[in-house]
Amino acid sequence: MMSSDTAQKPLLPEKSVDPMAEDFNRNSSRKRRFRRCKSAPRGDFGYNDDARLDEAPPPPPLRNLSIFKDLNPSFRRVILFLALYLGIGAICFYLARNQISGNKTNGLVDAVYFCIVTMTTVGYGDLVPSSSASRLLACAFVFSGMVLVGHILSRAADYLVEKQEALLVRAFHLRRNFGPTDILKEIQTNRTRYKCYVTFLVLVVLVLAGMGFLVVVEKMQFVDALYCVCSTITTLGYGDKSFNTGSGRVFAVFWILTSTICLAQFLLYVAELNTETRQRELVKWVLTRRITNSDLEAADLDDDGVVGAAEFIVYKLKEMGKIDQQDISAIMEEFEQLDVDESGTLTTSDIVFAQSSQFKR
């Protein structure tokens, strides 16, 4: 602890201070001190003066530490919908197993395997519905499975990729001292590029894992294994090469689902990267080209013969394709509604009066 004399001693050399400025600073600091924010307690909230400041805070309430509830909400939705889909599908196709023809192994494994092959639109043809009821059931499950893959599982893939972006940035900049701020800035700048890298690496691992399993367990030749993997992840599914053993179909339940989604996400990220690259080239061209008199006339929104900073920024954003005239019109309409006194500027009184008028309506 520092002594009282040391605490009163100024840390910086004294300067001549204007008394009026000192009073102004004191008043302004007092105003800032009592300004409430959204997270501040209510005005009627009081503290107990008898409470000891050195007491340890009370322990937080016990939380449910189950693994499922600690997962990201996207994962919880994925798990619930996937479990629901596979559960209902497995029961339905297990009950209709006598109406499905083909190379069968175990009734329950074949039912789940048929759900995955139908859901991902691979359709090997090793198991096919042979009756009208089973075919109608397959039609219903193929559409629901496509919706599940397109709108739910892809979100989970995005979350998984984003979790690995920081690790990938550290790997690329291993010899540089990259802190958390630098990593966050790098991810925000090249997010789509790193997503392409991550999905490509995962896709390579899945392809190698599938080929290895087909060679070791399904006893395929190397070329046949590569052919089966490629026809599967692209959902081509000729059907002349597929998983025929019980253990192979158990592996296929997980591998087909992840590999097909990974390839779809990789192609999506590549398309996003191409679009982002073209957008950056357009921005670079807009910022480097020479400004002409016609540009100044177009940027002069209020037709006063002078282009201000705000007008110039809006004009450049329009050229870059960031905003269009409809966006500007909508924003100006909101501004005119808030500008109650029609002064061309917004003040606190304008906002309060506009909000009170809306509340009365």
N, C-alpha and C positions, 0 to 999 in steps of 0.2 A: 504493500500500500504506500502511496506517495503521501508525503506530509502535506499539511494545509498550505505551508509557504510555497512548496513546489507546485502545488495545484493552482495557486493564485498567480504564479509567475507566467507571463505570456510566453508562448512558444515562438512567436514571430516578432520581429522588431516593431516597435510602436510606430504608428503613422498618425498624422494629423487627421482627425475625423470631424466632419461637419456635424454639429449637433442636430440640425434638421434632418440630415440623412440618417443619423443614428436613430432618431425617433421614428422615422419612416420605416427603417429596417426592423425596429422592434415591433412596431404595430403590424407590419406585414407578416413577420414571423409568427406573431401571436394569432393572426388570422389563419395562417396555414396550419398552425398547430391544432386549431379547433375545427378544421374542415373535415367533415366525415366522408369516408369512402363507402363503397357498397359493402365491403366486408367488415366495416367497423360495427361495434355493438350499438344497440339502440340507445337513445338519450336517457331513458329511464333505467338503464342498466347501471348498477352500482357495485363498487368493490368494498370489501370488508376491511376497515382500517386496522383491525386487530390481527389480520392474517399475516403470517410470517413469510417474508419474501424468500428466505433460505430453505423453506420446506420443499421437499421433492414433489413434483406434480403427481396427481393421482394416476394410477396405471390405466392405460386405455382399455376400453371394454374388449372382452374376448371376441375374436372373430372366428368365423368358420374357416378353418385351415384346409378344407378339402381341396384336393387338386383341381377338381372340376370347376369350383367356383372361383379359383384364382386364375383361371384361363381368361384370355381375351374374349370379349363378347362375340367377336366374329367366329372364334373357334367353338364357342358353346353352341352357337346357331348351327355351325357346320356339323358338329357331332350329333346334335339332336335330329336335324333333318336327315342326315345320312343314316343314322341308326333307325329312324322311322321308315325311311325308304327301304333299306335292306331288310328290316324286320318284316314289314308287310310283304315285300317282294319274295323273301325267302319262304314265308308261310304259304303265299298263294301258289308259287311255282312248286313247292314241295307237295302241296295237295294235288296239283295238276301234273305231277311227275309222270304219271302213266300216259298223259297226252303230249309228252315231249319225247321225241325220238332222237337217237344219236348215240355217241360214245359216252356211256354213263359210268360213274365211279361210285360216289357216295351220294345219297339222296339230298341231304342238307347242304353238302359242299357244292353239289351241282346246282342247287337252287340259288345259292348266293353267287356262284360263278356266273350263272345265266343272267342274274340281275346286273352284275357289273358289266358283262359283255353287252347287254342291252342298253344300259345306262350310258355307256361311253360310245355307243353306236359302232363298236368294233364288228360284232356279228360274224364270228368265225364260220358258223354253220355246222360246228361239231354237235351242237344241241339246237334243235329247231322245233317249234310248236307244230304239232301234227293234227290239231283239231280246231274247229271254229272258235271254241271258247278260249283255248290257250292262245290263239292268234290275236283275238281281241284283247286279252290280258297283256300280251306282249306289246301291242300298239299303245295301250294306256301307259305302260311303264316306260316305253322308250321316250314318249313326250315329257312325262314327269321327270325322267332322268336327265334329259337335255336341259330342262329348266334348272334343275338342281346343280348341274355342272356349270352352267353358264352364269348363274347369278349368286351362287353361294360359295361353291368350292373355289372359284376364281378369287373371291375376296380373301379367303384363307391363304391362297397362294401369294397374294400381294402382301399380306401381313408377314408371312414367313420370309419373303424376299427382303422386305424392309428391315427385318430383324438382323439379317446377315450383311446389310450394307456397311455398317460400321466396321465389321471384321474385314470386309473386302477392302475398304479404304485404308485400313492399317496395313494390310498385306501389300497394297500397291505402293504405299509410302513408308516402307519399313525402315529405310535409312534416314528418314526425316523425323524430327520431333513433332509429331502431330498430337495436339491436345484435343479435348472434347469440343471446343469451339471450332477449331480447324476442321475436325471431322464433320461436324454439323454443317459447316459452310460448304465443304466439298460435296457432301451428299445432296444438299439443296441445289448446288450448281449442276451436278451431273447425275441426278437421281435416276433418270431413265437409262442412262448408259450403264450404271452399276446394276440396275435391274436386269439388263440384258446379260451382263457378265454372270450374275448369280444364277439365273435360270439356265444359261448355257452350261455352266459347270454341273448343276444338278442334273440336267438332261444327259450329259455325258456319263455321269455316274449311274444313272438309271439304265441307260443303254448297255453299259458294260455289265451291270448286275443282271439284267435280263438275258444277255447273251451267255454269261457264265452259267446261269441256272439252266438254261436250255441245253447247253453242252453237257453239263455234269449230270443233271437229274433226268432230263428228257432224252438224253443220248442223241442229240442232233449233231450234224456236222457244222463246222464253223459258218459256212456260207448259208446253210439252212437256218441257223440260229439268227444270223444277221437279217436274213430275209423275213423271218417271223417277227423279229423286233420292229423292223421298219414298217411292216404291214400293220402291226398292232398300234404303235404310237401315232401313226397317221390315220387311224381308224379305217384303214382300207379293208383289212380282215378278209383275205381271200378264202381262208379256211383250210387250205391244203396242209398248212403247218400251224399247229396250235398246241395248247397244253392238254395232254391226254391222261396224265396220272393224277391221283388224288392230291398228292403233295404239290404237284405243279399247279393245280387249280387253286389251292390255298394260297400259294405265292402269287398267282395271277390276280386274285381278288385285290391285293394291295398294290401290286406292281402296275397293272393296267390302269388303275384309277389315277395314280400319281404320275405316270409317264405321259398319258394322254393329256392331262391337265397342264403338265409342265411344258410340253411342246406347244400347246395352244397359247399359254402365257408368253412363251418366248417369241412366238410370231407376233403377238400383240405388242410386246415391248419393242420389237424391231420396227414395227409400223409407227409407234409413238416416237421412237428415236429419229426416224426419217422426217416425220412432221416437225419435230422440235428442231432438227438441224436446218430445215428450210426456213423455219420461223426466225432462227438466230441469224441466218444469212440475210433475211429481209430487214431485220433490225439493224444489222451492221451497215447495210446499204443505205437505209434511211438516215442513219447518224453520220455517215461520211459523205453523202452527196452535197453538192453546193446548193445554197438557198437562193432562190430567184424572187423577183418582184411578185410573180403570180403566187408563190408560196406565202409571202407576207399578206397578200390580199385575202387568200383563203384562210389564213390563221387569224385574221382580224374579225373575231366573232361579233363584236359590238359595233363595227364599222365606224370607229372613231379615228382611224388613220394611224393608230399606235398599237403595236402588238406587245402585250404584257407577257410575263413569265407563264402565267396560268394558261393564257391563250396559246402560247407556243407549245407548251407541254401537251395540251389537248390535241393540237394539230398533229404533232409528232406521233402521239399514241394512235390517232386515226390512221396515219400512214402505215404504222407498224401492224395494223389489224388488231390491236388490243381492244379497241372500242369502236363503235360505229355511231351513226347519227341518232339512232333510236335510243342508245344508252345515254347520250348527251341530252336528248330531249326529255327523257324520263327523270334524269337528275335535275335538270333545270326546272321541271314541273314541281318536284319536291321542294327545291329551293324557293320558288315563288310562293308555295303554300306556307313555308316557315317564315318568310319575310313578310310579316304582318304589316309593318309600317311602310313597306315598299321603298325602303331606303337603299336597296342594293347590297346591303350587308346584313349579317346575322349577329344578333346579340343575345344575351341571356334572357332579356325580357321578351324578345321575339319567340324564343323556344318555349318559355313558360306560357305565354299567351296562346301560342298555337296548340300546345298540348292541352291546355285547359279548355280551349274551344272544341277540340276533338272529343274530350271527355264529356262535355255537356251534350254533344250530339248523340 
